Amino acid sequence: MARPRLNSLALPVLASPIVRRVAWHIKRIGGQLDRRFFLTLGQGILGFVLIAALLITGLEKPWTFESVFDSFNWGIATVLGQGDSAYVTSPAGRIIAWVLILFGVAMLGLITGALVAMVIEFLLKEGQGLGASGYRDHIVVCGWNTTARELIGELRGDAYKQQVVVIADADKNPAGDGVYFVRGDPTNEQDLARAGIHEASAALIFPHDASDDADMRSILTIMAIEHMAPGVRTVAEVNNPKHEPHFRRANVDELLVTSKVASHLLARSALYPGLTGIVTDIVSGGEGSELYRIALPDEYIGLSIDAVAGRLRADHRATLLSVNRAGHAFVNPAVDFVLQYGDDAVVVAESLGTLAPLEIADVNAAPRAAVVAPPA
């Protein structure tokens, strides 16, 4: 099912992350302001200018409504720095004009100071991880550990760039430059909203330590994400294999049980020397061996698995690892396996450039009907 999206803004500049962050801070500050204070301030300014207008009218102008209105208009213009100095001629009138000019300068300083204070607060909040990311289609990393640190390095070095947001209870950004930091609790809905979970493409959940309590906290994080943004793909690292059923019940999309993967790989390496290095090279993006999940074009429909593998190898220098159908991965299928509508594939390739014009598979898109097309 395609994930729901918020209405896109008409102007691209208004949809940029920095503009959305500033808008979020303005909204936050606006909710904290006392509107009665500004109403009283506005009334005070208008009252001050009205008194000055009455004095000017009494000193130099005839007592008519039009004269009072003209004096009031001149007073407002003087406060704004655009008043006509020739409007007043008497010494007392000039003194009143000077007072209005000084009053306008004071108001300008007050407004400038308020704007500077807002900018400083914006920078401080952003630096402390108390802002909002403003990204779309980004990856949200919930929690922090050594695996998350390695993940950031992998994402930074990938061929296609995707923004990353880290949400963790830390004093400073643990991921360093180039990654947006949200200081908070991944189980808290407000903190998840600041990380932009509603518009994220995926959420990766990491336990903060190797304890069972960390797994339970990861489950709470998944439940919070599923409640707020059920269309966001969730991937979690698990400490204890016994907790897998609880993660499944929380509707996690994918699980990585680090201990189980490591034990299987070590066992295979004991039987087949060098296997660990090969697998590590593939999953860590070694030279010429990047893993990609790609959408297959319609012209591949109806081809046998051997024909698909041959075309990928001949046209894109890519090695087929599996075909994915309706949430199930077919690794090394039988020779009579035929590609159907909605299938995508996992391949090992040198780069996205060699795979062009093939595209990365959108695992969130609604699958097409799995109907076998007639052979070409």
Contacts in CASP RR format, 6 or more apart in sequence:
PFRMAT RR
TARGET T0000
AUTHOR 0000-0000-0000
METHOD contacts of the structure
MODEL  1
MARPRLNSLALPVLASPIVRRVAWHIKRIGGQLDRRFFLTLGQGILGFVL
IAALLITGLEKPWTFESVFDSFNWGIATVLGQGDSAYVTSPAGRIIAWVL
ILFGVAMLGLITGALVAMVIEFLLKEGQGLGASGYRDHIVVCGWNTTARE
LIGELRGDAYKQQVVVIADADKNPAGDGVYFVRGDPTNEQDLARAGIHEA
SAALIFPHDASDDADMRSILTIMAIEHMAPGVRTVAEVNNPKHEPHFRRA
NVDELLVTSKVASHLLARSALYPGLTGIVTDIVSGGEGSELYRIALPDEY
IGLSIDAVAGRLRADHRATLLSVNRAGHAFVNPAVDFVLQYGDDAVVVAE
SLGTLAPLEIADVNAAPRAAVVAPPA
1 231 0 8 1.000
1 364 0 8 1.000
1 366 0 8 1.000
2 364 0 8 1.000
2 365 0 8 1.000
2 366 0 8 1.000
3 229 0 8 1.000
3 231 0 8 1.000
3 232 0 8 1.000
3 364 0 8 1.000
4 231 0 8 1.000
5 199 0 8 1.000
6 198 0 8 1.000
6 199 0 8 1.000
8 15 0 8 1.000
9 15 0 8 1.000
13 19 0 8 1.000
15 136 0 8 1.000
17 133 0 8 1.000
17 134 0 8 1.000
17 135 0 8 1.000
17 163 0 8 1.000
20 132 0 8 1.000
20 134 0 8 1.000
21 122 0 8 1.000
21 126 0 8 1.000
21 131 0 8 1.000
21 132 0 8 1.000
21 133 0 8 1.000
21 134 0 8 1.000
22 122 0 8 1.000
24 131 0 8 1.000
24 132 0 8 1.000
24 134 0 8 1.000
24 194 0 8 1.000
25 118 0 8 1.000
25 121 0 8 1.000
25 122 0 8 1.000
25 125 0 8 1.000
25 131 0 8 1.000
25 132 0 8 1.000
26 118 0 8 1.000
29 118 0 8 1.000
29 121 0 8 1.000
45 79 0 8 1.000
45 107 0 8 1.000
48 103 0 8 1.000
49 72 0 8 1.000
49 75 0 8 1.000
49 76 0 8 1.000
49 79 0 8 1.000
49 100 0 8 1.000
50 72 0 8 1.000
52 71 0 8 1.000
52 75 0 8 1.000
52 96 0 8 1.000
52 99 0 8 1.000
52 100 0 8 1.000
53 68 0 8 1.000
53 71 0 8 1.000
53 72 0 8 1.000
53 74 0 8 1.000
53 75 0 8 1.000
54 68 0 8 1.000
54 71 0 8 1.000
55 92 0 8 1.000
55 93 0 8 1.000
55 96 0 8 1.000
56 71 0 8 1.000
56 74 0 8 1.000
56 75 0 8 1.000
56 87 0 8 1.000
56 88 0 8 1.000
56 93 0 8 1.000
56 96 0 8 1.000
57 63 0 8 1.000
57 67 0 8 1.000
57 68 0 8 1.000
57 71 0 8 1.000
59 90 0 8 1.000
59 92 0 8 1.000
59 93 0 8 1.000
60 88 0 8 1.000
60 89 0 8 1.000
60 90 0 8 1.000
60 93 0 8 1.000
61 67 0 8 1.000
61 68 0 8 1.000
61 70 0 8 1.000
61 71 0 8 1.000
71 87 0 8 1.000
74 83 0 8 1.000
74 84 0 8 1.000
74 87 0 8 1.000
75 83 0 8 1.000
75 100 0 8 1.000
77 83 0 8 1.000
77 84 0 8 1.000
78 97 0 8 1.000
78 100 0 8 1.000
78 101 0 8 1.000
78 104 0 8 1.000
79 100 0 8 1.000
79 101 0 8 1.000
79 103 0 8 1.000
79 104 0 8 1.000
79 107 0 8 1.000
80 104 0 8 1.000
81 101 0 8 1.000
81 104 0 8 1.000
85 97 0 8 1.000
87 97 0 8 1.000
88 94 0 8 1.000
88 96 0 8 1.000
88 97 0 8 1.000
125 131 0 8 1.000
127 173 0 8 1.000
127 181 0 8 1.000
128 183 0 8 1.000
129 173 0 8 1.000
129 181 0 8 1.000
129 182 0 8 1.000
129 183 0 8 1.000
130 183 0 8 1.000
131 182 0 8 1.000
131 194 0 8 1.000
132 182 0 8 1.000
132 193 0 8 1.000
132 194 0 8 1.000
132 195 0 8 1.000
132 196 0 8 1.000
133 163 0 8 1.000
133 165 0 8 1.000
133 180 0 8 1.000
133 182 0 8 1.000
133 194 0 8 1.000
133 195 0 8 1.000
133 196 0 8 1.000
134 196 0 8 1.000
135 163 0 8 1.000
135 165 0 8 1.000
135 180 0 8 1.000
135 196 0 8 1.000
135 199 0 8 1.000
135 200 0 8 1.000
136 199 0 8 1.000
137 162 0 8 1.000
137 163 0 8 1.000
137 199 0 8 1.000
137 200 0 8 1.000
137 201 0 8 1.000
138 162 0 8 1.000
138 163 0 8 1.000
138 164 0 8 1.000
138 165 0 8 1.000
138 196 0 8 1.000
138 199 0 8 1.000
138 200 0 8 1.000
138 201 0 8 1.000
139 155 0 8 1.000
139 162 0 8 1.000
139 163 0 8 1.000
139 164 0 8 1.000
139 165 0 8 1.000
139 200 0 8 1.000
139 201 0 8 1.000
139 202 0 8 1.000
139 203 0 8 1.000
139 204 0 8 1.000
140 164 0 8 1.000
140 165 0 8 1.000
140 167 0 8 1.000
140 192 0 8 1.000
140 195 0 8 1.000
140 196 0 8 1.000
140 197 0 8 1.000
140 200 0 8 1.000
140 202 0 8 1.000
140 203 0 8 1.000
140 204 0 8 1.000
140 232 0 8 1.000
141 148 0 8 1.000
141 151 0 8 1.000
141 152 0 8 1.000
141 164 0 8 1.000
141 165 0 8 1.000
141 166 0 8 1.000
141 167 0 8 1.000
141 168 0 8 1.000
141 175 0 8 1.000
141 203 0 8 1.000
141 204 0 8 1.000
141 206 0 8 1.000
142 167 0 8 1.000
142 168 0 8 1.000
142 186 0 8 1.000
142 203 0 8 1.000
142 204 0 8 1.000
142 205 0 8 1.000
142 206 0 8 1.000
142 218 0 8 1.000
142 221 0 8 1.000
142 225 0 8 1.000
143 166 0 8 1.000
143 167 0 8 1.000
143 168 0 8 1.000
143 186 0 8 1.000
143 205 0 8 1.000
143 206 0 8 1.000
143 207 0 8 1.000
143 208 0 8 1.000
143 221 0 8 1.000
144 166 0 8 1.000
144 168 0 8 1.000
144 170 0 8 1.000
144 174 0 8 1.000
144 175 0 8 1.000
144 206 0 8 1.000
144 208 0 8 1.000
145 206 0 8 1.000
145 207 0 8 1.000
145 208 0 8 1.000
145 209 0 8 1.000
145 237 0 8 1.000
147 206 0 8 1.000
147 237 0 8 1.000
147 258 0 8 1.000
148 166 0 8 1.000
148 175 0 8 1.000
148 204 0 8 1.000
148 206 0 8 1.000
149 174 0 8 1.000
149 175 0 8 1.000
151 204 0 8 1.000
152 164 0 8 1.000
152 166 0 8 1.000
152 175 0 8 1.000
152 179 0 8 1.000
154 284 0 8 1.000
154 285 0 8 1.000
155 162 0 8 1.000
155 164 0 8 1.000
156 178 0 8 1.000
158 290 0 8 1.000
159 290 0 8 1.000
159 351 0 8 1.000
159 352 0 8 1.000
159 353 0 8 1.000
160 352 0 8 1.000
160 360 0 8 1.000
162 201 0 8 1.000
163 180 0 8 1.000
164 175 0 8 1.000
164 178 0 8 1.000
164 179 0 8 1.000
164 180 0 8 1.000
165 179 0 8 1.000
165 180 0 8 1.000
165 181 0 8 1.000
165 182 0 8 1.000
165 195 0 8 1.000
165 196 0 8 1.000
165 200 0 8 1.000
166 173 0 8 1.000
166 174 0 8 1.000
166 175 0 8 1.000
166 179 0 8 1.000
166 180 0 8 1.000
166 181 0 8 1.000
166 182 0 8 1.000
167 182 0 8 1.000
167 183 0 8 1.000
167 184 0 8 1.000
167 186 0 8 1.000
167 191 0 8 1.000
167 192 0 8 1.000
167 194 0 8 1.000
167 195 0 8 1.000
168 174 0 8 1.000
168 181 0 8 1.000
168 182 0 8 1.000
168 183 0 8 1.000
168 184 0 8 1.000
168 186 0 8 1.000
168 208 0 8 1.000
169 183 0 8 1.000
169 184 0 8 1.000
169 185 0 8 1.000
170 181 0 8 1.000
170 183 0 8 1.000
171 183 0 8 1.000
172 181 0 8 1.000
173 179 0 8 1.000
173 181 0 8 1.000
174 181 0 8 1.000
175 181 0 8 1.000
182 191 0 8 1.000
182 194 0 8 1.000
182 195 0 8 1.000
184 191 0 8 1.000
185 191 0 8 1.000
186 192 0 8 1.000
186 205 0 8 1.000
186 217 0 8 1.000
186 221 0 8 1.000
186 224 0 8 1.000
187 217 0 8 1.000
187 220 0 8 1.000
187 221 0 8 1.000
187 224 0 8 1.000
188 224 0 8 1.000
189 224 0 8 1.000
189 227 0 8 1.000
189 228 0 8 1.000
192 224 0 8 1.000
192 225 0 8 1.000
192 228 0 8 1.000
193 228 0 8 1.000
197 203 0 8 1.000
197 225 0 8 1.000
197 228 0 8 1.000
197 229 0 8 1.000
197 232 0 8 1.000
198 228 0 8 1.000
198 229 0 8 1.000
198 232 0 8 1.000
200 229 0 8 1.000
200 232 0 8 1.000
201 232 0 8 1.000
201 233 0 8 1.000
201 364 0 8 1.000
202 232 0 8 1.000
202 233 0 8 1.000
202 234 0 8 1.000
202 235 0 8 1.000
203 225 0 8 1.000
203 232 0 8 1.000
203 233 0 8 1.000
203 234 0 8 1.000
203 235 0 8 1.000
204 234 0 8 1.000
204 235 0 8 1.000
204 236 0 8 1.000
204 237 0 8 1.000
205 218 0 8 1.000
205 221 0 8 1.000
205 222 0 8 1.000
205 225 0 8 1.000
205 234 0 8 1.000
205 235 0 8 1.000
205 236 0 8 1.000
205 237 0 8 1.000
205 252 0 8 1.000
206 218 0 8 1.000
206 236 0 8 1.000
206 237 0 8 1.000
207 214 0 8 1.000
207 215 0 8 1.000
207 217 0 8 1.000
207 218 0 8 1.000
207 237 0 8 1.000
207 238 0 8 1.000
207 239 0 8 1.000
208 214 0 8 1.000
208 217 0 8 1.000
210 239 0 8 1.000
211 239 0 8 1.000
212 239 0 8 1.000
212 240 0 8 1.000
212 243 0 8 1.000
214 239 0 8 1.000
215 238 0 8 1.000
215 239 0 8 1.000
215 240 0 8 1.000
215 243 0 8 1.000
215 246 0 8 1.000
215 247 0 8 1.000
216 243 0 8 1.000
216 246 0 8 1.000
218 236 0 8 1.000
218 237 0 8 1.000
218 238 0 8 1.000
218 247 0 8 1.000
219 243 0 8 1.000
219 246 0 8 1.000
219 247 0 8 1.000
219 250 0 8 1.000
222 234 0 8 1.000
222 236 0 8 1.000
222 247 0 8 1.000
222 250 0 8 1.000
222 251 0 8 1.000
222 252 0 8 1.000
223 250 0 8 1.000
225 232 0 8 1.000
225 234 0 8 1.000
226 234 0 8 1.000
226 250 0 8 1.000
226 251 0 8 1.000
230 251 0 8 1.000
231 364 0 8 1.000
233 253 0 8 1.000
233 254 0 8 1.000
233 363 0 8 1.000
233 364 0 8 1.000
234 251 0 8 1.000
234 252 0 8 1.000
234 253 0 8 1.000
234 254 0 8 1.000
235 252 0 8 1.000
235 253 0 8 1.000
235 254 0 8 1.000
235 255 0 8 1.000
235 256 0 8 1.000
236 247 0 8 1.000
236 252 0 8 1.000
236 254 0 8 1.000
236 255 0 8 1.000
236 256 0 8 1.000
237 256 0 8 1.000
237 258 0 8 1.000
238 244 0 8 1.000
238 247 0 8 1.000
238 255 0 8 1.000
238 256 0 8 1.000
238 257 0 8 1.000
238 258 0 8 1.000
239 258 0 8 1.000
239 259 0 8 1.000
241 257 0 8 1.000
241 259 0 8 1.000
241 260 0 8 1.000
244 255 0 8 1.000
244 257 0 8 1.000
247 255 0 8 1.000
248 255 0 8 1.000
265 275 0 8 1.000
265 276 0 8 1.000
265 279 0 8 1.000
266 276 0 8 1.000
268 275 0 8 1.000
268 276 0 8 1.000
269 275 0 8 1.000
269 276 0 8 1.000
281 287 0 8 1.000
281 289 0 8 1.000
282 289 0 8 1.000
282 291 0 8 1.000
282 348 0 8 1.000
283 291 0 8 1.000
285 291 0 8 1.000
288 348 0 8 1.000
288 349 0 8 1.000
288 350 0 8 1.000
288 351 0 8 1.000
289 348 0 8 1.000
289 350 0 8 1.000
290 348 0 8 1.000
290 349 0 8 1.000
290 350 0 8 1.000
290 351 0 8 1.000
291 321 0 8 1.000
291 346 0 8 1.000
291 347 0 8 1.000
291 348 0 8 1.000
292 318 0 8 1.000
292 346 0 8 1.000
292 347 0 8 1.000
292 348 0 8 1.000
292 349 0 8 1.000
292 352 0 8 1.000
292 355 0 8 1.000
292 360 0 8 1.000
293 324 0 8 1.000
293 344 0 8 1.000
293 345 0 8 1.000
293 346 0 8 1.000
293 360 0 8 1.000
293 361 0 8 1.000
293 363 0 8 1.000
294 344 0 8 1.000
294 345 0 8 1.000
294 346 0 8 1.000
294 347 0 8 1.000
294 355 0 8 1.000
294 358 0 8 1.000
294 359 0 8 1.000
294 360 0 8 1.000
294 361 0 8 1.000
295 344 0 8 1.000
295 358 0 8 1.000
295 359 0 8 1.000
295 360 0 8 1.000
295 361 0 8 1.000
295 362 0 8 1.000
296 308 0 8 1.000
296 339 0 8 1.000
296 343 0 8 1.000
296 344 0 8 1.000
296 345 0 8 1.000
296 358 0 8 1.000
297 358 0 8 1.000
298 341 0 8 1.000
298 373 0 8 1.000
299 376 0 8 1.000
300 308 0 8 1.000
300 311 0 8 1.000
300 339 0 8 1.000
301 339 0 8 1.000
301 340 0 8 1.000
301 341 0 8 1.000
301 372 0 8 1.000
301 373 0 8 1.000
302 338 0 8 1.000
302 339 0 8 1.000
302 340 0 8 1.000
302 372 0 8 1.000
302 373 0 8 1.000
302 374 0 8 1.000
302 375 0 8 1.000
302 376 0 8 1.000
303 311 0 8 1.000
303 338 0 8 1.000
303 339 0 8 1.000
303 375 0 8 1.000
303 376 0 8 1.000
304 335 0 8 1.000
304 336 0 8 1.000
304 337 0 8 1.000
304 338 0 8 1.000
304 339 0 8 1.000
305 320 0 8 1.000
305 323 0 8 1.000
305 333 0 8 1.000
305 334 0 8 1.000
305 335 0 8 1.000
305 337 0 8 1.000
305 338 0 8 1.000
305 339 0 8 1.000
306 335 0 8 1.000
308 320 0 8 1.000
308 323 0 8 1.000
308 339 0 8 1.000
308 345 0 8 1.000
309 319 0 8 1.000
309 320 0 8 1.000
310 320 0 8 1.000
312 318 0 8 1.000
312 319 0 8 1.000
312 320 0 8 1.000
312 345 0 8 1.000
312 347 0 8 1.000
313 319 0 8 1.000
313 320 0 8 1.000
316 347 0 8 1.000
316 349 0 8 1.000
316 354 0 8 1.000
316 355 0 8 1.000
316 358 0 8 1.000
317 349 0 8 1.000
317 350 0 8 1.000
317 354 0 8 1.000
318 347 0 8 1.000
318 348 0 8 1.000
318 349 0 8 1.000
318 354 0 8 1.000
318 355 0 8 1.000
319 347 0 8 1.000
319 348 0 8 1.000
319 349 0 8 1.000
320 345 0 8 1.000
320 346 0 8 1.000
320 347 0 8 1.000
321 331 0 8 1.000
321 345 0 8 1.000
321 346 0 8 1.000
321 347 0 8 1.000
321 348 0 8 1.000
322 329 0 8 1.000
322 330 0 8 1.000
322 331 0 8 1.000
322 345 0 8 1.000
322 346 0 8 1.000
323 329 0 8 1.000
323 330 0 8 1.000
323 333 0 8 1.000
323 337 0 8 1.000
323 339 0 8 1.000
323 343 0 8 1.000
323 344 0 8 1.000
323 345 0 8 1.000
324 330 0 8 1.000
324 343 0 8 1.000
324 344 0 8 1.000
324 345 0 8 1.000
324 346 0 8 1.000
324 361 0 8 1.000
325 340 0 8 1.000
325 342 0 8 1.000
325 343 0 8 1.000
325 370 0 8 1.000
326 367 0 8 1.000
326 370 0 8 1.000
329 346 0 8 1.000
330 337 0 8 1.000
338 372 0 8 1.000
340 370 0 8 1.000
340 371 0 8 1.000
340 372 0 8 1.000
340 373 0 8 1.000
341 368 0 8 1.000
341 369 0 8 1.000
341 370 0 8 1.000
341 371 0 8 1.000
341 372 0 8 1.000
341 373 0 8 1.000
342 367 0 8 1.000
342 368 0 8 1.000
342 369 0 8 1.000
342 370 0 8 1.000
343 370 0 8 1.000
344 361 0 8 1.000
344 363 0 8 1.000
345 361 0 8 1.000
347 355 0 8 1.000
349 355 0 8 1.000
352 360 0 8 1.000
END
